[in-house]
Amino acid sequence: MRIARNTIVVYFRLVVTAVIGLLTSRYVLQILGASDFGLYSVIGGVIAMFTFISASLQSTTVRFINYEIGRLEGNLNRVFNIARQIHIFFAIVILIAGEVIGVFYMQHYLNVEPGKMDDAYFVFHVSIAAACLGLVNVPYQGLLVAHEKFVQVACIDILNVVCKLLMVLSLFLCEGNVLRLYAVGMSLLTVMSFVLYLLLCWRYWPQVVKYRMVKGMAQYREMLIFNNYTLLSAASLMGRNQGSNLLINYFFGTIVNAAYAISNTVHVYVNIFAGSFDQASAPQITQSLSRGDNERAIYLVTHTCRICILLVEVVYFAFLYNMDDILHLWLGKNVPEGTTAFCQLTLLLAVVSATSGGLAQYISALGRLKWFSVIMTLLYLVALLVGVVLYRNGAVPYSIVALFILADSINRGFQLLLLRRMAKFPVLRFLREAYWRPAVVFLIGMVVVYLGWQLNLHTVGARMAAMVVVAVLMSVVVFYIGLFKVERDKILSNTISKSNAFYD
């Protein structure tokens, strides 16, 4: 019941933030133009070369806090202070390394239009300072997530995107360098989020967040060793997402970067759509393992993974059917060339990524990350190297995304093999309960979309109506084929009981 409640809160946040975020992206593209929009995306890629540490530290912090909550005699204040001091240290390291290595990269490799280098430097300096503050904020955010305070997190995220929309709209009234103003505005939003998370944590858990210097390297070793491998995983994802952005910039320039950035925006929101359910179940997966209840943890993993895939499939087939019209409805006439192909492939990548739902949480809870991280890193590194070869031989820009789809698929197979060997994970049961029904739904979805394309509808209204029909059909297929009977019965009984209560 708690997972269901958390999921509802998370999805409400998702719907609001996605709608406002997509609307904001349209206005940002209009204000900045394709070139400056692509430039900002590239600068974000340079910063991500350093701030990928944030993703690994967040995963580590949430895992250790969750694990400590599951223990009968846990000391949250000690764990929180260890995490906070590690984050402060890495924030300082990133600030120094970013200013040295990042500036060197921009001076020698950044491909920008003439006269834009000063803007690039300004955006970089402002953004990396904000990114370091965001890194210090991670333990506070992790504390809220671990205690399943999803309502508070949702309120902060919604406030953030509303303020971002207002900030972007205000740029229409400004004169001067809007790219610099946009960078400053985004940084101020990071400061606002940090203050809100800090105040909430002090309100709920003043004894937990109370500062205390934890002395002795032995106190930090376990978290740092665990973080080394999550850091490696985060680095590989950074290479996949941001390294490819830099490659595209090097071979094709900022206009193609804009097309790739738009597809990544779609990819992020679709991943959040599936990841929200994953996030809602994560605390209970970790806490179940910390209590020794492996059977419940495995049930949660298989259930989470199947639902994540099914959720993404509904979105994937609806968007796949009518991607061109969706992009023009979203962005107006400012759709960079090649955006449709990028979006179609990144959505398929999102479907493949959803097959890790629950698995990543289970692996993190086990704490044995070494080979999972090493194999994923090698696969994405190979994909990037093959991408360089393909680009040098005239391949189309979106070919790099196809390589990432292949790498992610191979990685999933290695994950299951390693889990079976290390933790006696029931792979066949997992494949049957998590993948079989979504695979059938996927095949039906391909047939539905193909038949829809054969209609050759000529008007935008007709195509949009057909897209709604596809989404409804896929929702019905997911309900009757993707879900088990007990799940369908529970949904129907809850719906009927709530309807009766409403009319009574």
Helices and strands as residue ranges (DSSP letters): H 2-70, H 76-97, I 98-102, H 103-108, H 117-146, H 150-171, H 178-204, H 206-209, H 217-238, I 239-243, H 244-252, H 254-290, H 294-321, H 323-331, H 339-354, H 359-366, H 370-392, H 399-423, H 427-430, I 431-435, H 436-454, H 460-477, I 478-482, H 485-503
